[in-house]
């Protein structure tokens, strides 16, 4: 992602199927304040656009769980754990396996870094579509947790012992 992508991200964040589950920013200025620092600071959430045939179709980010701060993951001590969050930009693409494929490929990408030990996600317990996506991508359910955003379901995928991501690819 680059600074030129911020207007697209601002549009996506305010779409109803995204803002239902994602902290939306009400205007372009708020999106710039929140997301531009992520592009420059590798210790924060690292933002990416997911593309299909070179066309952006979604947003996905990763972060080092122990460095998340603000009450996130206070019991995590493994610097190899990455958290991820994602969404597809267009509502008409939901329910077609595209999100699952996006997550699978991102997991493979993250596990290319040998220091990454586990990847976790924390969807809302009522976000059935996201939970199904993560399960289909190979995540297992650990159980309910409480995050600074409220109730969540902790889901994880461990680095496979064979060095492959274990996502079926």
N, C-alpha and C positions, 0 to 999 in steps of 0.2 A: 504494500500500500504506500501511496505517496500523498503529499499534501493536496495534489490535484484530485484525489479520490474522496476528499472530505465532503463535498456537496452530494455525491452519490450516497455515501454512508448516511448523511443527514436525512436524505429522502427515505432510505430503507428503514432507519430507526423509527420513523414516525408512521410506518405502515401498520395498520391494525393487527395483523397476524404476528408482527415482530414486537410492537410496543406492549402487547398483552403479556409477554414474558421477559422482555428486555427493558432495562432502564432507558427510557427514551430521553432525548434532549429536545427541547421544544424549538430550538432554532439552530441555524448554522453556526453562530458564534459559540454556543454551548458545546456543539460537537467538536469544534476546533480546540476549545479549551481542554476538553476531556481526552481527545484522541491524538492530537498532534504530539504531546509529550511521549506517548507510547511509541511513536515512530523513532524517537531519538534516544530513548532510555531502554536498553536491553534488560534492565532489572524489572521493568514493569511488564504489563501485558503486551505481548508482541502481536500487532494486528496484521491480518492477511485478507485479501480478497480471494475467494475461490472462483476459479474460472472454468468455463466449458467452451472449448473452441475459441479461446482467447477473449471470451465475453464474461465479465463479472456476473456471478450468479448468487453469491453469498459472502458472508463474513465469517471468519473464524479467528480465534485468538488463543494464544497459549501464555502461560505465566508460570514462574517458579513458585510453587505453593508456599514454601517457607518464607518467601520475600513478599508475599501478598499484602501483609499488614492490615490495618483497619479492622482487626478482629477476625480476619479470614485465616483459617487453618492454624489456630494457636497450638494445637497438639502435634502438628507435623514438624518433624525434625530432619527428614531426609531431603537433602538439597537436589536429589534427582527426580523428585515428584513434580510433574507438570499438571496444571489445571487447564482445561479447555472450555470454551464457550463458542457457540456458533448459531447461525440462522441462515436460512435461504431467503433471498430477497423477494422472490415473487410467489405469491400465494398459490398460483396455479401450478407451481412445480412441487408442491407438497404432496406427500403420500405416494411418490413414484420411485422411491429408493435413492434419489439423488443426494439427500442429506446423509444417508448411510454411507454412500460411496465417498462423499466429501470427508466424513469423519474417518473412514478407513484409510484413505490416502493420507490424511493429516497425521494419523497415528503412526503410519509407516514412516512419514517424514520425521516426526519427532523422535522415533526410535532409531533413526540413523545416527543420532547423537548417542554415543556409548555411555554418557553419564546419566541419561534419562532412565530411571528405574520403573516408574509407574506413571500412568496418565489417569487423571480423575475428572469427573464431571459432576455437577450438582444441580440437576434439573428440579424444578418444582414438582412435588409429588402429584400434582394435578395436571402436569404437562405430559399427557400420555404419549403424544407424538414424539417428543424428545426422548422419553424413556425407551420407547420402542426402537427409535433410531440408534441409540447407544447400545442397546442389547444386540441388535442385528449387526452392529459394527464390532462386537466382541467384548463389550464391557459386561462386568457382572455387578449385580446389586450388592452393596455392603449393608445398607440400611438407612433409616431416616437420621437426619442430622439437623441441627439448627445453625443457620449462617446469619451474618449481619442482615441479609435480605429476608430472613424468615426460614420457614421449614423447607427442607430440600431432601433429596434422595442421593446419597453418595454412591456413585458408580465408578468402578475402576477397571483398568486393563493393565496387567503386569507385563514387563518385558519378558518375552518368551525365552526359555532357556536355550533355544536353538539360535537366538539372535534375530529371528524374524518376528514381525509384529503380531502374528497370530490372528490376523483379521481375515484369513481365508484367501489371501492373494499370494 
